[in-house]
Amino acid sequence: MYDKSIINEFDKLKFEQQKIIVHALFDKLLDDIPIKQKTISEPNAFKKYRGIAKGFWNIDAQEYINNLRNEDRF
């Protein structure tokens, strides 16, 4: 599983020292995680949702915005 002597030594440290070690270990773990390189050929994740709400408002989008703007004005 893991070496308990390391944990025992860790427990002997002051909180601030423990915090430094935890941060250093966390940073090391993050550095070791491979980052997937996004390619240009990869589709935008939101493109598949484009147009799914068409007709939901039963009004043209620009007309809707214009109505909102008119409501805002006195």
BELLINQUI-V483346 format. One record per backbone hydrogen bond with DSSP energy under -1.0 kcal/mol. CO is the residue of the C=O (numbers start at 1). NH is the residue of the N-H. If there is no record, write none. Layout:
BEGIN
co & nh
CO & NH
CO & NH
END
This chain:
BEGIN
co & nh
3 & 6
3 & 7
4 & 8
5 & 9
6 & 10
7 & 11
10 & 13
14 & 18
15 & 19
16 & 20
17 & 21
18 & 22
19 & 23
20 & 24
21 & 25
22 & 26
23 & 27
24 & 28
25 & 29
26 & 30
27 & 31
28 & 32
39 & 42
44 & 47
46 & 49
47 & 50
49 & 52
51 & 54
53 & 56
60 & 64
61 & 65
62 & 66
63 & 67
64 & 68
65 & 69
66 & 70
67 & 71
68 & 72
END
